[in-house]
Amino acid sequence: MFFSMSYLIYMIPAFILMALTSWYVKSSYNKWSRVQASSRLTGAQAAQRLLSTGGMYGVQIRGTAGNLTDHYDPRDKTLYLSNGVANVASVASVAIAAHELGHAMQDAEDYFPLRIRAALVPMVNIGSNLGWILIMIGLFLNFTQLAWLGVLVFAGGAVFALATLPVEFNASARAKHLLVQTGIIQTEEEQRGVNAVLNAAALTYVAALVTAIMQLLYYVSLVGGRSRD
């Protein structure tokens, strides 16, 4: 019922886009992680300088396991940097560290799009599991109203993916500005590297939105087809 040729028609383009985006992110990161930043600062040192410059003394920096697992957690006001970012003095490292600092700045400023995304998290956590269950039960019982409710609940994932875009784009814009303003990056080549790494990362969120929309459209077509029957 849920995995069919029509599902593949909807999702294969999204899967291809996700695969290409993942390759592009890894390629950009690998290339610019081998180019040393002229400031010779590691990701952790760059983040610390930016925190001091911005007077954000309540934000901590800690390590986290994995590769490209860097993130900012607003619950404990902490930047979590992977070893390849925290301890390496590369263009890629300072770009990623500055991006995560951009999220810390958003949190400190109570950035409205960040508040919207945070408010959507409970709905998405519930909807990602409940939505398809309601759709399945509704179609099995031929109760299309319940199936449409499931589609509505499942749509929260696409809304969340859409709400994520301005948050991520803004964090990257802040990172690019801060790195130049503080002299952490100094050359045009470094600026190109920062742009390449952050733009590649931004594409992952665009791909996630496309994937969420295509999956939602599949469920709409599935329930809509049953309604017409």
Sequence and secondary structure as in RCSB ss.txt:
>XXXX:A:sequence
MFFSMSYLIYMIPAFILMALTSWYVKSSYNKWSRVQASSRLTGAQAAQRLLSTGGMYGVQIRGTAGNLTDHYDPR
DKTLYLSNGVANVASVASVAIAAHELGHAMQDAEDYFPLRIRAALVPMVNIGSNLGWILIMIGLFLNFTQLAWLG
VLVFAGGAVFALATLPVEFNASARAKHLLVQTGIIQTEEEQRGVNAVLNAAALTYVAALVTAIMQLLYYVSLVGG
RSRD
>XXXX:A:secstr
  SSHHHHHHHHHHHHHHHHHHHHHHHHHHHHTTSB TT   HHHHHHHHHHHTT TT EEEEESSSS  EEETT
TTEEEEEHHHHT  BHHHHHHHHHHHHHHHHHHHT HHHHHHHHHHHHHHHHHHHHHHHHHHHHHTT HHHHHHH
HHHHTHHHHHHHHHHHHHHHHHHHHHHHHHHTTSS SHHHHHHHHHHHHHHHHHHHHHHHHHHHHHHHHHHHHHH
HHH 
